[in-house]
């Protein structure tokens, strides 16, 4: 999906699915780290941590982009042509693997990226979906 052309609904769905898989993988990695420090958590307990813990706020930018795509893909939404290129541009910026990046998301993302083959695969799927 390029940022200069309109995206088809299929391209939007592919990007959304790839972002959701990436998001799920990041949550799983965060859960592993959290449980190493705090012990086993039930799904409900960890959902509360994800929703309210300051330490998990770094994932909000990715969550917001997924929501933007969801809203753009709603039937009858006129923003379907505008939102995907904006999301694509932001995703490209967020997923840069530059060691000099200081943004909160980038720091956490890079730490996980360099230790998780599963995240690297999810990352590659997002890049493919971006085109």
NULUMGU-265066 format. One record per residue: x, z, y negated of N, C-alpha, C, O in turn; residue number from 1. Coordinates in Angstrom, 2 decimals, padded with zeros to 5 digits. Atoms other than C-alpha are relative to their C-alpha. Example, Ala and Ser with C-alpha at 12.3 -4.5 7.8 and 13.67 -1.06 7.14 Angstrom:
{{000.89, 000.00, 001.19}, {012.30, 007.80, 004.50}, {000.90, 000.00, -001.20}, {001.94, 000.66, -001.18}, 1}
{{-000.82, -000.06, 001.19}, {013.67, 007.14, 001.06}, {-000.77, 000.73, -001.09}, {-000.26, 000.90, -002.20}, 2}
***
This chain:
{{000.86, 000.00, 001.17}, {000.00, 000.00, 000.00}, {000.90, 000.00, -001.22}, {001.63, 000.96, -001.46}, 1}
{{-000.82, 000.05, 001.20}, {001.67, -001.10, -003.17}, {-000.74, 000.63, -001.16}, {-001.96, 000.75, -001.13}, 2}
{{000.63, -000.64, 001.15}, {001.04, 000.57, -006.50}, {-000.50, -001.01, -001.01}, {-001.13, -000.63, -001.99}, 3}
{{000.41, 001.00, 000.97}, {000.40, -002.72, -008.27}, {-001.23, -000.78, 000.42}, {-001.79, -001.52, -000.39}, 4}
{{001.18, 000.72, -000.45}, {-002.44, -004.07, -006.18}, {-001.05, 000.97, 000.49}, {-000.77, 002.13, 000.80}, 5}
{{001.08, -000.83, -000.52}, {-005.79, -002.77, -005.10}, {000.16, 000.18, 001.49}, {000.63, -000.71, 002.20}, 6}
{{-000.09, -000.30, -001.42}, {-005.92, -001.13, -001.73}, {-001.34, -000.25, 000.66}, {-002.39, -000.04, 000.07}, 7}
{{001.22, 000.19, -000.77}, {-008.43, -002.03, 000.93}, {-000.45, 001.36, 000.52}, {000.35, 002.30, 000.58}, 8}
{{000.44, -001.26, -000.61}, {-010.59, 000.70, 002.43}, {000.79, 000.37, 001.25}, {001.02, 001.55, 001.52}, 9}
{{-000.79, -000.26, -001.20}, {-008.59, 000.32, 005.64}, {001.37, 000.59, -000.35}, {001.85, 001.49, 000.32}, 10}
{{-001.29, -000.53, 000.44}, {-005.31, 000.91, 003.78}, {-000.15, 001.43, -000.49}, {000.70, 002.28, -000.23}, 11}
{{000.26, -001.36, 000.47}, {-006.80, 003.96, 002.09}, {-000.17, 000.95, 001.17}, {000.37, 002.06, 001.16}, 12}
{{000.23, -000.85, -001.18}, {-007.96, 005.33, 005.44}, {001.31, 000.24, 000.75}, {001.55, 001.35, 001.23}, 13}
{{-001.28, -000.16, -000.70}, {-004.53, 004.70, 006.99}, {000.90, 000.99, -000.75}, {001.55, 001.83, -000.14}, 14}
{{-000.81, -000.93, 000.78}, {-002.79, 006.51, 004.14}, {-000.56, 001.41, 000.12}, {000.20, 002.37, 000.29}, 15}
{{000.64, -001.32, -000.13}, {-005.29, 009.38, 004.30}, {000.34, 000.63, 001.35}, {000.72, 001.80, 001.41}, 16}
{{-000.29, -000.53, -001.34}, {-004.79, 009.77, 008.06}, {001.47, 000.41, 000.13}, {001.78, 001.44, 000.73}, 17}
{{-001.43, -000.33, -000.07}, {-001.00, 009.70, 007.70}, {000.30, 001.26, -000.81}, {001.09, 002.10, -000.39}, 18}
{{-000.20, -001.20, 000.81}, {-001.13, 012.29, 004.90}, {-000.56, 001.24, 000.68}, {000.03, 002.32, 000.61}, 19}
{{000.57, -001.14, -000.73}, {-003.41, 014.52, 006.97}, {000.93, 000.44, 001.13}, {001.11, 001.64, 001.35}, 20}
{{-000.93, -000.35, -001.08}, {-000.98, 014.36, 009.90}, {001.24, 000.70, -000.55}, {001.73, 001.65, 000.04}, 21}
{{-001.14, -000.63, 000.66}, {001.90, 015.21, 007.56}, {-000.35, 001.42, -000.43}, {000.42, 002.36, -000.22}, 22}
{{000.48, -001.31, 000.46}, {-000.10, 018.09, 006.09}, {-000.12, 000.97, 001.17}, {000.32, 002.11, 001.09}, 23}
{{000.13, -000.84, -001.20}, {-000.95, 019.44, 009.56}, {001.37, 000.44, 000.52}, {001.54, 001.59, 000.93}, 24}
{{-001.34, -000.34, -000.49}, {002.71, 019.30, 010.56}, {000.65, 001.04, -000.90}, {001.30, 001.96, -000.42}, 25}
{{-000.56, -000.99, 000.93}, {003.75, 021.19, 007.42}, {-000.65, 001.37, 000.20}, {000.03, 002.39, 000.14}, 26}
{{000.69, -001.27, -000.24}, {001.12, 023.84, 008.09}, {000.54, 000.66, 001.27}, {000.77, 001.87, 001.31}, 27}
{{-000.53, -000.55, -001.25}, {002.39, 024.25, 011.64}, {001.40, 000.58, -000.21}, {001.71, 001.65, 000.32}, 28}
{{-001.35, -000.51, 000.27}, {005.96, 024.65, 010.41}, {-000.05, 001.28, -000.82}, {000.70, 002.22, -000.56}, 29}
{{000.15, -001.22, 000.80}, {004.89, 027.18, 007.79}, {-000.53, 001.15, 000.84}, {-000.12, 002.30, 000.66}, 30}
{{000.54, -001.05, -000.87}, {002.91, 029.08, 010.42}, {001.11, 000.58, 000.89}, {001.20, 001.80, 001.05}, 31}
{{-001.12, -000.49, -000.83}, {005.96, 029.28, 012.70}, {000.90, 000.94, -000.80}, {001.26, 002.02, -000.34}, 32}
{{-000.86, -000.83, 000.85}, {008.07, 030.62, 009.83}, {-000.68, 001.32, -000.34}, {-000.06, 002.38, -000.28}, 33}
{{000.75, -001.19, 000.40}, {005.38, 033.07, 008.74}, {-000.09, 000.98, 001.17}, {000.10, 002.18, 001.00}, 34}
{{000.16, -000.88, -001.16}, {004.83, 034.41, 012.26}, {001.33, 000.59, 000.47}, {001.34, 001.65, 001.10}, 35}
{{-001.30, -000.60, -000.30}, {008.57, 034.96, 012.73}, {000.19, 001.29, -000.78}, {000.80, 002.24, -000.29}, 36}
{{-000.14, -001.17, 000.86}, {008.38, 037.45, 009.88}, {-001.11, 001.02, 000.16}, {-000.88, 002.23, 000.06}, 37}
{{001.18, -000.88, 000.05}, {004.87, 038.87, 010.24}, {-000.72, 000.15, 001.34}, {-001.74, 000.83, 001.40}, 38}
{{000.66, -000.09, -001.30}, {004.00, 038.51, 013.91}, {-001.12, -001.03, 000.15}, {-001.50, -001.71, -000.80}, 39}
{{001.05, 000.98, -000.35}, {001.34, 036.43, 015.61}, {-001.22, 000.19, -000.87}, {-001.63, 001.32, -001.15}, 40}
{{001.19, -000.01, 000.85}, {-001.66, 035.51, 013.45}, {-001.11, -000.78, 000.70}, {-000.85, -001.79, 001.35}, 41}
{{001.11, 000.79, -000.49}, {-005.11, 034.42, 014.51}, {-000.20, -001.18, -000.94}, {000.37, -001.20, -002.03}, 42}
{{000.26, 001.16, 000.86}, {-006.36, 031.12, 013.12}, {-000.63, 000.45, -001.31}, {-000.27, -000.05, -002.37}, 43}
{{000.66, -000.50, 001.20}, {-008.58, 033.01, 010.67}, {000.94, 000.74, -000.92}, {000.89, 000.58, -002.14}, 44}
{{-000.98, -000.74, 000.81}, {-005.79, 035.29, 009.54}, {000.95, -000.96, -000.71}, {001.26, -000.79, -001.89}, 45}
{{-000.94, 000.92, 000.62}, {-003.45, 032.40, 008.94}, {-000.70, -000.88, -001.03}, {-000.08, -001.27, -002.03}, 46}
{{000.77, 000.74, 001.01}, {-006.17, 030.47, 007.11}, {-000.04, 000.78, -001.30}, {000.09, 000.20, -002.38}, 47}
{{-000.01, -000.85, 001.19}, {-006.37, 033.40, 004.70}, {001.37, -000.05, -000.69}, {001.45, -000.10, -001.91}, 48}
{{-001.35, 000.09, 000.56}, {-002.60, 033.28, 004.24}, {000.15, -001.34, -000.73}, {000.64, -001.38, -001.86}, 49}
{{-000.13, 001.32, 000.62}, {-002.73, 029.54, 003.54}, {-000.81, -000.09, -001.30}, {-000.38, -000.71, -002.27}, 50}
{{000.88, 000.10, 001.17}, {-005.57, 029.97, 001.07}, {000.45, 000.86, -001.17}, {000.27, 000.49, -002.32}, 51}
{{-000.22, -000.97, 001.07}, {-004.32, 032.96, -000.88}, {001.45, 000.43, -000.24}, {001.75, 000.99, -001.30}, 52}
{{-001.38, -000.47, 000.18}, {-000.61, 033.62, -000.36}, {000.75, -000.88, -001.00}, {000.71, -002.11, -000.93}, 53}
{{-000.79, 000.71, 001.01}, {001.59, 032.68, -003.28}, {001.07, -000.87, 000.66}, {001.41, -001.94, 000.16}, 54}
{{-001.07, 000.72, -000.69}, {004.26, 031.55, -000.82}, {-000.45, -001.34, 000.58}, {000.39, -002.16, 000.95}, 55}
{{000.52, 001.26, -000.56}, {001.99, 028.73, 000.39}, {-000.47, -000.97, -001.08}, {-000.89, -002.09, -000.77}, 56}
{{000.48, 000.85, 001.11}, {001.10, 027.30, -003.03}, {000.79, -001.30, -000.14}, {000.30, -002.25, -000.75}, 57}
{{-000.82, 001.21, 000.13}, {003.89, 024.75, -002.75}, {-000.67, -001.22, 000.63}, {-000.33, -002.35, 000.27}, 58}
{{000.66, 001.12, -000.68}, {001.62, 022.62, -000.52}, {-001.19, -000.55, -000.79}, {-001.74, -001.59, -000.41}, 59}
{{001.17, 000.43, 000.76}, {-001.13, 022.30, -003.14}, {000.08, -001.44, -000.51}, {-000.93, -002.14, -000.46}, 60}
{{-000.02, 001.39, 000.48}, {000.11, 019.00, -004.63}, {-000.38, -001.01, 001.08}, {-001.09, -001.98, 000.81}, 61}
{{000.35, 000.90, -001.10}, {-000.16, 017.31, -001.23}, {-001.48, 000.11, 000.32}, {-002.14, -000.90, 000.55}, 62}
{{001.43, -000.21, -000.27}, {-003.59, 018.84, -000.62}, {-000.86, -000.72, -001.03}, {-001.87, -001.34, -000.69}, 63}
{{000.77, 000.66, 001.07}, {-004.82, 017.56, -003.99}, {-000.01, -001.51, 000.15}, {-001.02, -002.16, -000.12}, 64}
{{-000.04, 001.44, -000.20}, {-003.68, 014.03, -003.21}, {-000.92, -000.44, 001.12}, {-001.56, -001.49, 001.03}, 65}
{{000.91, 000.31, -001.10}, {-005.59, 014.05, 000.07}, {-001.44, 000.07, -000.50}, {-002.25, -000.79, -000.16}, 66}
{{001.34, -000.13, 000.56}, {-008.69, 015.26, -001.79}, {-000.32, -001.19, -000.91}, {-001.44, -001.70, -000.89}, 67}
{{000.21, 001.17, 000.86}, {-008.24, 012.46, -004.35}, {-000.39, -001.23, 000.82}, {-001.30, -001.97, 000.45}, 68}
{{000.34, 001.14, -000.87}, {-008.27, 009.89, -001.55}, {-001.38, 000.17, 000.61}, {-002.15, -000.78, 000.66}, 69}
{{001.33, -000.26, -000.57}, {-011.29, 011.53, 000.08}, {-001.09, -000.35, -001.00}, {-002.06, -001.02, -000.66}, 70}
{{001.02, 000.25, 001.04}, {-013.23, 011.39, -003.18}, {-000.09, -001.48, -000.32}, {-001.19, -002.01, -000.52}, 71}
{{000.00, 001.43, 000.31}, {-012.19, 007.80, -003.88}, {-000.68, -000.81, 001.09}, {-001.28, -001.85, 000.82}, 72}
{{000.55, 000.75, -001.13}, {-013.33, 006.73, -000.42}, {-001.49, 000.27, 000.22}, {-002.10, -000.35, 001.10}, 73}
{{001.43, -000.26, -000.16}, {-016.83, 008.16, -000.81}, {-000.79, -001.27, -000.33}, {-000.44, -001.98, -001.27}, 74}
{{000.79, 001.21, 000.24}, {-019.45, 005.39, -000.61}, {-000.53, -000.06, -001.44}, {-001.04, 000.93, -001.97}, 75}
{{000.50, 000.20, 001.34}, {-020.34, 003.97, -003.99}, {000.91, 000.48, -001.11}, {000.56, 000.37, -002.28}, 76}
{{-000.91, -000.51, 001.03}, {-017.37, 005.50, -005.79}, {000.75, -001.17, -000.61}, {001.41, -001.93, 000.10}, 77}
{{-000.66, 001.09, 000.71}, {-016.05, 003.09, -008.42}, {001.51, 000.19, -000.08}, {002.23, -000.77, -000.38}, 78}
{{-001.43, -000.29, 000.11}, {-012.61, 004.77, -008.34}, {000.81, -000.46, 001.22}, {002.02, -000.26, 001.26}, 79}
{{-000.71, 000.40, -001.22}, {-011.75, 003.30, -004.93}, {001.17, -000.92, -000.32}, {002.17, -000.88, 000.39}, 80}
{{-001.09, 000.91, 000.34}, {-009.59, 000.66, -006.62}, {001.10, 000.70, -000.79}, {002.25, 000.27, -000.75}, 81}
{{-000.96, -000.65, 000.89}, {-007.87, 003.07, -009.02}, {000.76, 001.16, 000.65}, {001.96, 001.30, 000.43}, 82}
{{-000.62, -001.20, -000.55}, {-007.16, 006.24, -007.05}, {001.14, -000.27, 000.98}, {002.18, 000.36, 000.87}, 83}
{{-001.07, 000.19, -000.98}, {-005.11, 004.86, -004.13}, {001.36, -000.35, -000.59}, {002.37, 000.20, -000.14}, 84}
{{-001.33, 000.25, 000.56}, {-002.33, 003.37, -006.28}, {000.61, 001.23, -000.68}, {001.82, 001.44, -000.62}, 85}
{{-000.48, -001.23, 000.63}, {-002.08, 006.65, -008.21}, {000.51, 000.95, 001.08}, {001.59, 001.52, 000.96}, 86}
{{-000.40, -000.87, -001.11}, {-001.95, 008.62, -004.96}, {001.30, -000.52, 000.63}, {002.21, 000.26, 000.91}, 87}
{{-001.19, 000.59, -000.62}, {000.61, 006.20, -003.49}, {001.24, 000.27, -000.84}, {002.29, 000.63, -000.30}, 88}
{{-001.14, -000.25, 000.89}, {002.89, 006.56, -006.52}, {000.44, 001.47, 000.08}, {001.62, 001.77, 000.18}, 89}
{{-000.32, -001.42, -000.05}, {002.68, 010.35, -006.43}, {000.60, 000.40, 001.34}, {001.54, 001.20, 001.40}, 90}
{{-000.53, -000.31, -001.33}, {003.28, 010.49, -002.67}, {001.46, -000.46, 000.08}, {002.31, 000.27, 000.58}, 91}
{{-001.38, 000.49, -000.02}, {006.39, 008.33, -003.05}, {000.93, 000.96, -000.75}, {002.03, 001.25, -000.29}, 92}
{{-000.81, -000.93, 000.80}, {007.68, 010.70, -005.75}, {000.21, 001.31, 000.75}, {001.32, 001.84, 000.78}, 93}
{{-000.07, -001.28, -000.69}, {006.90, 013.81, -003.70}, {000.89, -000.04, 001.23}, {001.59, 000.92, 001.54}, 94}
{{-000.70, 000.08, -001.27}, {008.47, 012.57, -000.48}, {001.42, -000.52, -000.10}, {002.07, -000.76, 000.92}, 95}
{{-001.40, 000.37, 000.15}, {011.79, 011.51, -001.95}, {000.85, 001.10, 000.60}, {000.59, 002.29, 000.41}, 96}
{{-000.86, -000.98, -000.66}, {014.50, 013.18, 000.03}, {001.31, 000.15, -000.76}, {002.39, 000.06, -000.18}, 97}
{{-001.17, -000.17, 000.84}, {016.86, 013.72, -002.86}, {000.39, 001.48, -000.02}, {-000.45, 002.35, -000.24}, 98}
{{-000.47, -001.39, -000.03}, {018.96, 016.84, -002.61}, {000.02, 000.65, -001.37}, {000.10, 001.87, -001.47}, 99}
{{-000.01, -000.58, 001.34}, {018.93, 017.26, -006.37}, {-001.39, 000.37, -000.48}, {-001.54, 000.98, -001.54}, 100}
{{001.37, -000.31, 000.41}, {015.16, 017.58, -006.50}, {-000.19, 001.51, -000.09}, {000.19, 002.25, 000.82}, 101}
{{000.18, -001.44, 000.20}, {014.20, 020.97, -007.88}, {-001.45, 000.44, 000.10}, {-001.73, 001.64, 000.06}, 102}
{{001.41, -000.35, -000.05}, {010.43, 020.82, -007.61}, {-000.27, 000.89, 001.21}, {000.38, 000.76, 002.25}, 103}
{{000.33, -000.93, -001.07}, {008.88, 023.54, -005.47}, {-000.35, -000.74, 001.29}, {000.14, -000.38, 002.36}, 104}
{{000.38, 000.76, -001.19}, {007.32, 021.02, -003.08}, {001.23, -000.60, 000.66}, {001.42, -000.48, 001.87}, 105}
{{-001.16, 000.69, -000.55}, {010.55, 019.08, -002.66}, {000.95, 000.93, 000.74}, {001.45, 000.59, 001.81}, 106}
{{-000.90, -000.94, -000.65}, {012.63, 022.12, -001.82}, {-000.51, 000.43, 001.37}, {000.24, 000.42, 002.34}, 107}
{{000.60, -000.41, -001.28}, {010.27, 023.34, 000.89}, {-000.04, -001.17, 000.97}, {000.28, -001.04, 002.15}, 108}
{{000.14, 001.19, -000.85}, {009.68, 019.83, 002.19}, {001.34, -000.38, 000.62}, {001.43, -000.64, 001.82}, 109}
{{-001.32, 000.38, -000.51}, {013.37, 019.04, 002.51}, {000.51, 000.99, 001.05}, {001.10, 000.59, 002.05}, 110}
{{-000.42, -001.01, -000.98}, {014.06, 022.32, 004.31}, {-000.65, -000.27, 001.35}, {000.02, -000.24, 002.38}, 111}
{{000.70, 000.29, -001.26}, {011.41, 021.49, 006.91}, {000.42, -001.35, 000.57}, {000.59, -001.49, 001.78}, 112}
{{-000.33, 001.35, -000.44}, {012.33, 017.81, 007.05}, {001.29, -000.01, 000.81}, {001.39, -000.69, 001.84}, 113}
{{-001.30, 000.01, -000.65}, {015.90, 018.54, 008.05}, {000.05, 000.82, 001.28}, {001.07, 000.81, 001.97}, 114}
{{000.01, -000.80, -001.23}, {014.88, 020.87, 010.88}, {-001.10, -000.40, 000.97}, {-001.20, 000.19, 002.04}, 115}
{{001.14, 000.33, -000.84}, {011.82, 019.15, 012.33}, {-000.11, -001.50, 000.28}, {-000.45, -002.27, -000.61}, 116}
{{000.18, 001.41, -000.35}, {011.82, 015.83, 014.19}, {-001.47, -000.44, -000.13}, {-001.75, -001.60, -000.46}, 117}
{{001.42, 000.33, 000.12}, {008.00, 015.99, 014.20}, {-000.37, -000.32, -001.45}, {-001.16, -001.23, -001.71}, 118}
{{000.27, 000.28, 001.40}, {007.92, 016.13, 010.43}, {000.62, -001.33, -000.41}, {000.02, -002.08, -001.17}, 119}
{{-000.64, 001.29, 000.31}, {010.37, 013.22, 010.21}, {-000.88, -001.15, 000.50}, {-000.98, -002.18, -000.17}, 120}
{{000.90, 001.04, -000.52}, {007.97, 011.18, 012.40}, {-001.24, -000.13, -000.88}, {-001.68, -001.24, -001.16}, 121}
{{001.17, 000.03, 000.88}, {004.98, 012.14, 010.22}, {000.36, -000.62, -001.34}, {-000.43, -001.37, -001.92}, 122}
{{-000.51, 000.57, 001.24}, {007.03, 011.26, 007.14}, {000.08, -001.53, 000.12}, {-000.35, -002.27, -000.77}, 123}
{{-000.13, 001.44, -000.23}, {007.81, 007.82, 008.60}, {-001.36, -000.67, 000.06}, {-001.51, -001.79, -000.42}, 124}
{{001.37, 000.58, -000.06}, {004.09, 007.23, 009.30}, {-000.59, -000.13, -001.40}, {-001.28, -001.11, -001.69}, 125}
{{000.49, 000.09, 001.38}, {003.27, 007.98, 005.65}, {000.69, -001.17, -000.71}, {000.03, -001.94, -001.40}, 126}
{{-000.73, 001.10, 000.63}, {005.98, 005.58, 004.48}, {-000.54, -001.34, 000.48}, {-000.70, -002.27, -000.32}, 127}
{{000.59, 001.24, -000.53}, {004.56, 002.88, 006.77}, {-001.36, -000.26, -000.63}, {-001.67, -001.39, -000.98}, 128}
{{001.34, 000.15, 000.59}, {001.06, 003.51, 005.42}, {000.08, -000.40, -001.48}, {-000.81, -001.07, -002.00}, 129}
{{-000.19, 000.39, 001.40}, {002.40, 003.13, 001.88}, {000.40, -001.47, -000.11}, {000.17, -002.10, -001.15}, 130}
{{-000.37, 001.43, -000.01}, {003.76, -000.32, 002.84}, {001.31, -000.31, -000.63}, {001.71, -001.47, -000.67}, 131}
***
